[in-house]
Amino acid sequence: MSDRLSVFKTYKLYVGGKFPRSESGRVYEVTDAKGNWLANAPQSSRKDARDAVVAARKAFGGWSGATAYNRGQVLYRVAEMLEGRRDQFVREVADAEGLSKSKAAAVVDATIDRWVWYAGWTDKIAQVIGGANPVAGPFFNLSSPEPTGVVAVVAPQESSFLGLVSVLAPVIATGNTAVVIASEKSPLPALSLAEVLATSDVPGGVVNILSGRTAELAAPLAAHQDVNAIDLAGADEELAKELEIAAADNLKRVLRPQPVDYSETPGTDRLTAFLETKTVWHPTGSLGASGSSY
């Protein structure tokens, strides 16, 4: 009886809820920490990046219009799916980051917990950063947060899974849609995350994941007129400066790269980074000289 040949996995992009190959037809080799071949990942082109922005913009209305409670339910469902595929992600993170199985398991567990953490914030962040403002005059003055729009995310290069989720989850938890550039040297956990998103309740286009050369993909996204903000977490100093200059053309919000320990519990900084504040003034009226009002 002949030995069975294993079935190699074909990794694809995730754009608009579908799994296309790069329109360029290019792939590049992904290796583990020791240089051993793991897979061929699609090498996205500028056209793929533009397609992802179109998909993200199309999905924005429905996702931002959903209730915060519903978005929390959807994100929690993703965590459930991640838990069910835990062993797969442990293998992929161990290979991608050169970790032992036990250390990779700890990273995956922290990643799932991080996703749950952000899922819990969806219907609470408005109470933390919004509310009634004290003003001089017969007015109600209320401020409430609203999502910025389409956010480009340059995922961390070294933390291929925990870092990825730590920058992606707050973007979509607050009602934005995302175009993610996965870690260039370790994209496989991100591409597998796409399979989880596709089989959960996240609408197509809310998250779009590209793999390939970071600089090649980030440049058109930073300059894109329909991208409202960009997170430069995975860009080096030189690239970040170039992207900031390009982003200034349409006044994008820019979250600059900074040293982050992704194992630490995050604050609300990334949740608030891509929110706008809408303030509404409403007259209360006055009933007389006594100053009473309604």
C-alpha positions, 0 to 999 in steps of 0.5 A, a space after each residue: 500500500 503506497 504512502 498517502 500524499 498530504 493535501 497542500 493548502 492553497 492560501 488566497 486573499 480575502 476581499 468582499 467576502 470572497 477568496 480571490 487569487 491575486 489579479 496579478 497571478 503572483 505568489 511568493 514563498 513563505 518560510 518558517 523561522 528556520 527557512 523551511 518552506 511552508 506555503 506559497 502566499 498570494 502576492 497582492 497588487 495595487 489592483 487588489 488593494 483598490 478592489 479591497 477598498 471598494 468592498 470595504 466602502 460598500 460594506 460600511 453602511 450596513 456595518 456602521 448602521 448595525 447596533 453596537 450590541 449586534 456588532 458585539 454578538 458578531 465579534 463574539 461569534 468570531 471568537 467562538 470560531 477561533 476557539 474551535 480552530 485553536 489547534 490549527 492556529 497553534 501550528 501556524 503561529 508556531 511555524 510563523 514565529 518560531 515558537 514552541 507549541 506551548 508558547 504558541 498555544 499561549 499566544 493563540 489563547 491570548 489572541 482569542 481572549 483579545 478578540 472577546 475583550 474588544 467584542 465586549 467594548 462595542 456597546 460601551 465605548 459610547 458611554 466612555 467617550 460620549 455623553 452630555 456636555 455642560 454648556 452656558 445657555 438653554 441647550 442640551 449639548 450631546 456628543 456621540 462617537 461615530 466610525 470614521 469609515 474605511 481604515 487601512 491597517 498595516 498589521 504588525 510584522 513580528 506578531 503575526 496573530 496576536 498583533 494582527 487581532 490587536 489592531 484589527 478588532 478595535 477598528 471593526 468593533 467601532 463600526 469601521 470597515 478594514 483593509 488589512 495588509 498582513 505581515 509580509 514574512 508571516 501572512 498565513 495566520 492572517 489568511 487563515 483568520 479570513 476563513 474564520 471571518 467568512 464562516 462567522 457572521 461578519 458581513 463580506 467586505 467588513 474585513 479584507 485581508 491582503 498578503 504581499 509586499 507591505 510597501 507595495 500595498 501600503 502606498 496606494 492605500 495611503 494615497 487612496 481618496 476613499 480611505 479615511 484612516 490608516 494604522 501604520 503599526 507594521 510600517 518601519 520608520 522610513 515607510 511610515 514617513 512616506 505613508 504619512 505624507 501620502 495620507 495627508 492629501 485627503 486628511 486621513 487620520 493616521 495612527 503612527 507606529 509605536 512600541 507596543 507589547 501586545 501581550 499587555 491588556 490594551 487600553 481604549 486608544 485604538 478604539 478611539 483612534 478611528 472614531 469621529 465625534 458628532 455633537 448635537 445642540 438642542 434648545 431647551 427653551 425658557 418658561 420665564 424670568 425664574 430661569 426654569 426651562 423645559 
